[in-house]
Amino acid sequence: MIILFLNCGSSSVKYSVYDWDQKRSLCAGGVERIGIEGSLITHDRPGKLSVEIKRPLANHKDAINLVIETLTHKEHGVIENVNVISAVGHRIVHGGKFAKSVIVDDSVVAELRNIADLAPLHNPAHIMGIEAARALLPNVTHVCVMDTAFHQTMPASSYMYALPRKWYTDYRIRRYGFHGSSVLYTSRRAAVLMDKEVDEVNSIVCHIGAGASVTAVKNGQCIDTSMGLTPLEGLVMGSRSGDIDPSACFYMMQKLNMAPEDMYTILNKKSGMYALTGDRFSDQRDVRKGISEGDELCKLAVEVQAHRIRRYLGAYMLELGRLDSIVFTAGIGERDPDVRARVLKGLENFGIIIDPERNEAAMTNKAECRISADNSRVQVFVIPTDEEIVGVQDIVALLAGTYDVYTKFRYIFQEKDYRNKLRDAAFIEDVKKRPSLLKAAMNLPEALKQELKK
């Protein structure tokens, strides 16, 4: 069974193709600059050189058509023709009321359109992608995988805002949360690494990338998360402000005679790390370079970032009552030992003890690692996220009629012997360059250990 997975942005389409029968990813890539001069597609296959094709693309239909052409190309394609595609998955950032993935029909599209203004930077693009893909592949089942679905188990005390009741009843103003597929995957992998069932484990997942969130997972279910109505609330992010006093917005709108849409742009695209570094850097790599060069604003930016994460970490420890594991994931969470060290510094009295050597070794997006010390009561992991496999299994189960809400559904990656073969191969190459990684890596099968000894 071949699954095509799409993630459509306003001027981009990311894609991947997964072979469910072989349990492996065939390719991944992305189309950029849709409707803009210089549009192109980048196509990556395991073990082969990347392919780049430039072509004018007026809209998402042109872009997805180029994806299909690339996938079926006689030289760099991965499938014979589109008829082998069993389903197309669509990642939806804001799923509103949906508590699980759903097969697309006109009513689903209508509901996504109805809540599009709750995620104006994301959902309109998702809808364009769905409509384009359905037009190009009309005989294939299409499925929406909702990024907000995992958080639908939050109690009302967590998701309600202290705002006029009619805002909630008439306009659905509440906290929804995001990064759901990532949290679902990593929290369940943490349970596997602890040799426990997911309903026995309380975890805090720190998904730290350009967009960032912290989620409290109690007995396998979300009870609270830092993002809210939109992905703007919560942590300091690459270009998003995270939590602020709303009065600051009204004050500056008056002072600068600013329109609401201009303030929205500032909060989402010109704040966060970008603003803290003096309107310069939203990319963590640039911030790190600045610190190495003695830039005080860059140093301040990472201190503010870590402080905000620690604040949520402390709050969620109290909510959970008992904390078994902390998970770091996503680009920064997986690759930046300094951020992890700053967040967890001085928490020994809470049973959280970091092994500095393991933490430094775990600079990878290719292996599951433990960075806590042997005497740490709370286990701390670095787990590369895999949102694709969550969506793929949802789709396969929907087609088979065996799917249910995540609290009643078991994923293949909850099994101890689950392996990501592509990651294993990449990990072997990484260890050859950096043997210290073995000090942190976990869940290595015997065959892989023997391969590494060679």
N, C-alpha and C positions, 0 to 999 in steps of 0.2 A: 504494500500500500504506500503510495507516494503522496506526501502532503506538501503543498506550497503554502508558505507562511508569509504574510505581508504586514508591514508596519508603515502606513502612509503618513507623511508629514505634509505641510503646506506646499513645499517645493521639492519633496523627496519621497522615494519609496525604498525602504529596506526590505530585503527578501531572503528567504532560506528555503531549501528543499530537503525534506527528511524522508528517508526510507524506513518505514515502520517495521517491515519484515526483517530487515537487516539491522535495525536499531542503530542507524548511523546517519549523520548529516552528509548530504551529497555536495552541497555548495551553499554559499551565502554571498550576498553582495548588496549593492545599493545604486539607485539612480538619484542623481543630484541636479539641482538647478532647473527643475521643471518650469517651463514658461519663461526662463531666463537665458540669456546668451551664454553659451558654453556648457550646455547640458550634456551629461555623460552617464555611462553605467560602468561600475567596477564590479568584476565577477571573480570570486575566489573559490578554488577547489582544493581539497586537501592534497598536499604534496605536489602541487603544480603551480606554475607561475600565474600571477594575477593577470586578468584580461581587462583592458579598458577600451571602451568604444564611445566615441563622441558623435552625437547626433542631435539636431534641433528637436525639441519636444515641447509641444504646445500645451499639453494637459496631462492629467493622470492616465487617461486612456492610452495616449501615446507611450507613456512611460511603462505601463504594465505590458503593453504589446511588445516593447523592446525587451522586457524581462523574459517574456515567453519566447521570443526569437533567440535570445541568448541561451536559454535553458535547452532549446532543441537544436542548436547550431551543430553542424556535423563535426566541427573540430573541437570546440570548447563547451559543448552542451553536456548535460548529464542525464537527459531523458530522450527517448526516441521521438515522442510527439505528445501533445497535450492530453491525448486520450488516456494516458497512464496516470494522470493526476486524479486522485480519488476525492480530494477536498482542498479547498482554499481557506486558510485561517486568516482572520483579520484581527490584529491587536488593537483594542479600543482603550484609550486612556481613561475616559470617563464613561462608565457603564450605568451610572444612575442607579435605578432600583434593581437592576439585574444582579442576582446572587450567584450566578454561574454562567458558563459559556452557553451560547444558544445558536441554533441553526438560523441562518438569515432568511427572513421573508420580508414582505413589504411592511408588516406591522413593526418588526424590529427596527428597520431603517427609519420608520416614522417616529418611533420613540427616541432613537438616537438624534434625530433632527430636532425633536422637541426639547432635548436637554443640551443641544449644541452650544448654547450661550453660556453654559456652566464651564465649558472648556473650549473657549473660542480659538485658542492656539492649536488645538488638537482635533476635536471631533469633526469640524467641518471637513478637514482633510481626510479623516477616516471615511466619512460618508462618500466623498468623491472617489476614494479608492475602491470602496465596496461597489459603487455603481459602475465604475469602469471595469472592474474584474468580473462582475456579473454579466456585463454586456459582452465581454471577450470570451468568457467561459460559462455560457448559460446552462450547460448540461451538467455542471459540477456542483456539488454541495458546498455552500459557503457557510462559514462558522465565525461568529464574533467571540473572541476571548477577552473578557473584561478585566482590566487592570484593577478595578475597584472591587471586584466580587469577593475577594478573600476577606475584606474588611467589613462585610455585611453582618458579621457575627458580633460586632461591637454593641455593647449595651447602650441604651438611650443616654445614660449619664455621660458616656464618652462622645457620642456623636452630636448631641444637641448643643446649639449655641444659645446663649442667653439673649435672644432677640425676639421681636414680636412674633407671637404664635402663628399669625397668618403668613409670615414669611416662610415658615416651614410647611404649613398645610397647603398653601396656594402656590408657592414657588420652589419648594423642595430645598430650602436653604438649610444645610446641615453639613456635618463633616463626613466625607466619603473615604478618604485615604487612597493612596496609590502605591505603585510597586508591588501590587498584590501577588503576582505570579512569582516574582523574585523571592518574596518573603515566604511564600508557601514552599517553594523548592528548598531554600536554605534551612528553614526551620526543621523540615523533615529530614534533611541530610544530617543536621546536627544530632537529631535523635538517633539516627543510624550509627553515627560515630560514637555515641555514648552507649550503644548496644541496648537501646530502650525503644519502646513504642512511643509514637508521637504524643499520645494522650497522657504520657507519664512525665513529659518534659515541659518546663517553663523556660522560654527563651526571649531574649531581646535581640532583634535583628537590626543591624545598622547598615542600611543600603546607602553608601556614600559615594556619589559620583557628581557629575555636573548638577543633576537633580539629586536630592538627598532626603532620606526619611529614616525615622526610628520607629519600630513597631514592637509592641508587647504581645507575645504569643503565650497564652495560658492553656496548658493541656492540648496543644495543637491548634487552638483557635485564637483569632485576633480579638483582643479586648480593648486596645487603644493604639493609635498611630499618630505621628506628628503632622502629616499633611491633612488638609481639611476639605473645604468645599472645592478647592482647586489645589494644584501642586505648589502654590505659593506659600502656604502656611508652614511653620515649623523651623527647620534648621536653616543656617546660612548656607546658600548654595552658590554655584558658579556665578550666576547673574541675577538670582532671586533673593529678595530681602529676608525671607522667612518671617518669624514673629516680630512685629513692631507695634507701637502704640498707634492706632488708626488716627488719632488726633494729629499726629505729625503730618499725615497726608493732607488733611483739611487745612492745616495751618499753612503748608507750603503752596497749596493750590490757591489760597487767597493771596499770599505774598507774591507769587509769580504769575498770577492770573492764568492758571493752568487748567486745561480741559481734563475731564475724567479719563479719556483715552490716553492722554499724555502721561498721567500719573500711573495708569495701568502698565504702560510701556516701561516706565522707570522702575517700578517695583519688580517686574518680571525680567527685564533685559538689561538694566543698567544699575542694578544693586548687587547685593551679595559680595562675593570675593572681588568682583570687578570694582565695586564702589570703594571697598575697604582698602584696596591697593592704589587708590587715587585715580579711578577710572582707567585702569590699565589692563589688569589680568583677570580673566575668568577661568582660565585653564590652570589646574594645579601645578603642572610642570613649569609654567612660567613663574608661578608664585615661588616654587622651590628654588628656581634659579635666582630669583630676586633675593631670597633669604641667604643663599650662599654668597651673594655679593654684598651682604650687609644692609639690605633694604629694610628699614624699620617698619614701613607700612605693610610689606609682605609678611613680616614677622607678626605684626598685630593681627593681620587677617587670619592666619592659621590659629592664633590664640583665641580669637573670637569664635572661629569655627569649632574648635575643640570644646570650648566652654559651653556652647549651645548644645552639643551632643551630650556632654556630661550632665547637663541640666535635665534632659529628657531621660537619660539613663537612670539617674537617681529617682526621678518621678515614677518611672515604670518598675523599678525594683520594689518600691512601696506598693504599687498596684498589684504586682504579681504575688507579693508575700514571700514566695520562695523563688530564687533564681538559680537555674541549673546551668544555663549556657548563654554566652554572648557570641553573636555571629557578626563578622564584618564581611561585606560583599560589595559588588560593583567596582567600577574602575579605581577609585581612591581607596575604598575599603580593602580591596584585594591587593593593591600594589604599593601602598604608602605606609611603611612601618612607623614613621614619625607621627602621623595622625593617630594611629592606633595607640602608640605609647603615650601621647599627650592625653587622649581620652581616658585611659585606664590608670594613669599615674596616681599613686597614693591611695589606692582602693583596697589595700591589703586587709584592713579591718572589716571589709565587707566580703571577705573570702575570695577576692579577685587578685591573683598574683600572676604577673606576666614573666615569662622567660625571655629576657632580652635577645638571646642568641636565636631562639626559635622565631621570635617576632621579626628579627632582621632577615632571617633566611626565607621567610614566607613572602617574598616579593614576586608573586607570580599570579597569573590567572589560569593556571593549568593544574593545580593540585589542591586537594583539601588538606588543610594544615591545622595543627593545634599549636597555639602560641602561649598557652597558659603553662605555668610551672607544674611539676608533679604534685606539689602540695597545695595547689589552688583548689578550693572547694567548688568554685564556679569554673566550668570549662570554657575557654575562649578559643573560637575557631575562625579561621579565614577560609571561606567556602566560595569558590567561583560560582556565580549564579548561572542558571540555565532556564530562562523563561521559555525558550523554544520547546523543550521537552514537556513542560506543563501544558502548553497550548496544543501540542501534537497529540498527547494522550487524551486530552479533553475531546478533541476532534474524532479520534479513533473510537472512543467510547460512545460518543453521540451517534456515529454511523452504525455502531453495533447495538445501540439501544441499551447500553449498560451504564451510562453516565448518570451521576447524581451530584448534588451540591458537595463541596469539598469535605465537609464534616462526615459524609457518608461514603467517601470514595477513596480508594487506595491506589497510589501511583507506583509505577515500577521502580522509581528511584527511592522508595521506602524500603526496598529489599537490600540486605547487606551485600549481596554479590553484584549489585548494579554497577556497571562500568560505563564510562564514556570513553570509547576506544580512541577517538581522535585526541582527547585530552591525555590519555595514557601515552600515546606516541609522542605528543608534544612535550610531555613531562620528562620522558626519557632523554630527549635532546636537551632540555633545560638543566637536568641534573648533571649531564656531562660537562656543561659549562659552569655549573654552580653546585658542587657536591654538598654544600652546606644545607641545601634545600631538604635533604633527607632527614635532617634533624627535626624538621617540623611536619613533614608529610605524614598523612594517615591513610588507613584503609587500603594499603597496597597489597594486591594479591601475590601469592608466592611466585607465579610466573613472571610478574613484573619485577619482583625483587631479584630473581635470577638474571633477568635481562640487564638490570642495572649493574650487577656484579661483573658483567662482561666489559 
